[in-house]
Amino acid sequence: MKALEGVRILDMTHVQSGPTCTQLLAWFGADVIKVERPGVGDITRGQLQDIEGADSLYFTMLNSNKRSITLNTKSDKGKEIFEGLIKACDVMVENFAPGAIDRMGFPWERIQELNPRMIYASVKGFGPGPYEDCKVYENVAQCAGGAASTTGFDDGPPLVTGAQIGDSGTGLHLALGIVTALYQREKTGRGQRVLAAMQDGVLNLCRVKLRDQQRLTHGPLKEYPQYPHGEFGPAVPRSGNASGGGQPGWILKCRGWETDPDAYIYFITQAPVWGRICKVIGREEWIEDPDYATAEARLPRLTEIFDAIEEWTKTKTKFEVMETLNPLDIPCGPILSLKEIAEEPSLRETGTVVEVDHPTRGSYLTVGNPIKLSDSPSDVSRSPLLGEHTDEILSEVLGLNDGEIADAKASGAVGDEPRNIAAE
Ligand SMILES: CC(C)(COP(=O)(O)OP(=O)(O)OC[C@H]1O[C@@H](n2cnc3c(N)ncnc32)[C@H](O)[C@@H]1OP(=O)(O)O)[C@@H](O)C(=O)NCCC(=O)NCCS
């Protein structure tokens, strides 16, 4: 049994943020019915395509464990079928541009009328305010949520990060909102609206930077690389690779850095293990020296300290550094390339990296469920082909007979996509 077994999701999501959310719910056991436009489908099926004619990795890696129905929700017959699905589902999730579902003829009031138990969850770029009508993609959210202005080096422009904190991060927030609303519905019997705005999600993940904004009014941020020689302006500056927490850290070169762009280690000079750090890098004199002995005394000397540690890390590979420091409980972590991650056996063993078979593209790697429940195991199954489950959903979920299904297809309300699952 899976945690969300029996929960049926009407998945009107596309691109990344919404699909991340519904994929998680599917891994937890929900029946996720992905609604796509006939003949077109989620735009990502054809974006960044690496194999001609096959669903892209962009799509396949965000839509595991779902069923696909094609439905034109703007046609009369399509609206009738859509109403049936609204009545048959527990949760509806969408991340269209603001107002798109209303324009289809389904404002929240209408959805509630059709199904008072419905939980209606949306991702939008911005919450209510001056930008609420804007379309938003990942990097716009990273910029508007505070991440970009605080990422990068002091002498460079703002930087976006490869982690999709705007899209996948907001999808995670939305999933939590949905299961919370499902829990409340157990007691009230009522559904509700759930909104996760991407700007809000990114800001939530940038909470420590708003912390620093307020600290700045009381003096320089001593753990930032700008201290003690640089200037602080009115806003939190970019902090390079500084740790952001109370224990200073930096990225240091390891053996091979001249040719390998990922031969680096993140090194944390955690105060309780300072003596061990001094011993391992051969600077025992720093253990008692009042200029280095306390965390406070070290703050203005962090650049010099990390330079000295780097002289040592440069003599070893990042994995040798790990092997030396781990038994000493000195916190550190290698900069792993995606190639190394894809090949890492322990991630395969835990199901965090999974190989999946697909009828038109062959096998591919995907990231499995990163949240492990002891009583609800997650199996990753491949993403659906466009409209693969149209007939099945119309008959099983809505009770349509063969003649009614044929009529729906003839009217163009649902698609009649060729099934290409011969390889299965
Ligand atoms: C991501 C985003 C920028 C993409 O914009 P887009 O490609 O122009 O797509 P839209 O969301 O505007 O929707 C496209 C249209 O397709 C229509 N459509 C979608 N599915 C349909 C279906 N099954 N049948 C009929 N029409 C359908 C929508 O109703 C909409 O039509 P409208 O503009 O006439 O109202 C936009 O959806 C957005 O801002 N979403 C919210 C924030 C978000 O999630 N961003 C991150 C995405 S990873």
The ligand as an SDF file (V2000), in Angstrom:
LIG
                    3D

 48 50  0  0  0  0  0  0  0  0999 V2000
    4.9810   28.6320  -17.9310 C   0  0  0  0  0  0  0  0  0  0  0  0
    4.2420   29.6910  -18.7200 C   0  0  0  0  0  0  0  0  0  0  0  0
    5.0890   30.9490  -18.8380 C   0  0  0  0  0  0  0  0  0  0  0  0
    3.9870   29.1020  -20.1310 C   0  0  0  0  0  0  0  0  0  0  0  0
    3.2050   29.9980  -20.8900 O   0  0  0  0  0  0  0  0  0  0  0  0
    2.5200   29.5210  -22.2610 P   0  0  0  0  0  0  0  0  0  0  0  0
    3.3480   28.4780  -22.9240 O   0  0  0  0  0  0  0  0  0  0  0  0
    2.2370   30.7450  -23.0510 O   0  0  0  0  0  0  0  0  0  0  0  0
    1.1960   28.7430  -21.8030 O   0  0  0  0  0  0  0  0  0  0  0  0
   -0.0860   29.2930  -21.0050 P   0  0  0  0  0  0  0  0  0  0  0  0
   -0.0010   28.9030  -19.5790 O   0  0  0  0  0  0  0  0  0  0  0  0
   -0.3180   30.7280  -21.3070 O   0  0  0  0  0  0  0  0  0  0  0  0
   -1.3030   28.4210  -21.5920 O   0  0  0  0  0  0  0  0  0  0  0  0
   -1.4600   28.1730  -22.9310 C   0  0  0  0  0  0  0  0  0  0  0  0
   -2.8750   28.1550  -23.4370 C   0  0  0  0  0  0  0  0  0  0  0  0
   -3.1590   26.7760  -23.7040 O   0  0  0  0  0  0  0  0  0  0  0  0
   -4.4650   26.4740  -23.3010 C   0  0  0  0  0  0  0  0  0  0  0  0
   -4.5760   25.0640  -22.9650 N   0  0  0  0  0  0  0  0  0  0  0  0
   -3.7660   24.3280  -22.1570 C   0  0  0  0  0  0  0  0  0  0  0  0
   -4.2050   23.0660  -22.0990 N   0  0  0  0  0  0  0  0  0  0  0  0
   -5.3000   22.9830  -22.8800 C   0  0  0  0  0  0  0  0  0  0  0  0
   -6.1960   21.9360  -23.2260 C   0  0  0  0  0  0  0  0  0  0  0  0
   -6.0240   20.6980  -22.7480 N   0  0  0  0  0  0  0  0  0  0  0  0
   -7.2120   22.2160  -24.0650 N   0  0  0  0  0  0  0  0  0  0  0  0
   -7.3910   23.4500  -24.5570 C   0  0  0  0  0  0  0  0  0  0  0  0
   -6.5880   24.4970  -24.2530 N   0  0  0  0  0  0  0  0  0  0  0  0
   -5.5600   24.2590  -23.4410 C   0  0  0  0  0  0  0  0  0  0  0  0
   -4.6330   27.3480  -22.0680 C   0  0  0  0  0  0  0  0  0  0  0  0
   -5.9920   27.4710  -21.7640 O   0  0  0  0  0  0  0  0  0  0  0  0
   -3.9980   28.6440  -22.5440 C   0  0  0  0  0  0  0  0  0  0  0  0
   -4.9130   29.3220  -23.3900 O   0  0  0  0  0  0  0  0  0  0  0  0
   -5.3270   30.8840  -23.2180 P   0  0  0  0  0  0  0  0  0  0  0  0
   -4.0480   31.6490  -23.2710 O   0  0  0  0  0  0  0  0  0  0  0  0
   -6.1990   31.0980  -24.4180 O   0  0  0  0  0  0  0  0  0  0  0  0
   -6.0200   31.0450  -21.9530 O   0  0  0  0  0  0  0  0  0  0  0  0
    2.8950   30.0210  -18.0480 C   0  0  0  0  0  0  0  0  0  0  0  0
    2.0710   28.8830  -18.0930 O   0  0  0  0  0  0  0  0  0  0  0  0
    3.0290   30.4910  -16.6070 C   0  0  0  0  0  0  0  0  0  0  0  0
    3.4110   31.6230  -16.3190 O   0  0  0  0  0  0  0  0  0  0  0  0
    2.6590   29.6180  -15.6470 N   0  0  0  0  0  0  0  0  0  0  0  0
    2.6570   29.9330  -14.2390 C   0  0  0  0  0  0  0  0  0  0  0  0
    4.0260   29.9640  -13.6460 C   0  0  0  0  0  0  0  0  0  0  0  0
    4.7840   28.7140  -13.8780 C   0  0  0  0  0  0  0  0  0  0  0  0
    4.3850   27.6210  -13.5210 O   0  0  0  0  0  0  0  0  0  0  0  0
    5.9860   28.8580  -14.4520 N   0  0  0  0  0  0  0  0  0  0  0  0
    6.9780   27.8400  -14.4960 C   0  0  0  0  0  0  0  0  0  0  0  0
    6.7820   26.8880  -15.5380 C   0  0  0  0  0  0  0  0  0  0  0  0
    7.9950   25.6400  -15.3250 S   0  0  0  0  0  0  0  0  0  0  0  0
  1  2  1  0
  2  3  1  0
  2  4  1  0
  2 36  1  0
  4  5  1  0
  5  6  1  0
  6  7  2  0
  6  8  1  0
  6  9  1  0
  9 10  1  0
 10 11  2  0
 10 12  1  0
 10 13  1  0
 13 14  1  0
 14 15  1  0
 15 16  1  0
 15 30  1  0
 16 17  1  0
 17 18  1  0
 17 28  1  0
 18 19  1  0
 18 27  1  0
 19 20  2  0
 20 21  1  0
 21 22  1  0
 21 27  2  0
 22 23  1  0
 22 24  2  0
 24 25  1  0
 25 26  2  0
 26 27  1  0
 28 29  1  0
 28 30  1  0
 30 31  1  0
 31 32  1  0
 32 33  2  0
 32 34  1  0
 32 35  1  0
 36 37  1  0
 36 38  1  0
 38 39  2  0
 38 40  1  0
 40 41  1  0
 41 42  1  0
 42 43  1  0
 43 44  2  0
 43 45  1  0
 45 46  1  0
 46 47  1  0
 47 48  1  0
M  END
$$$$
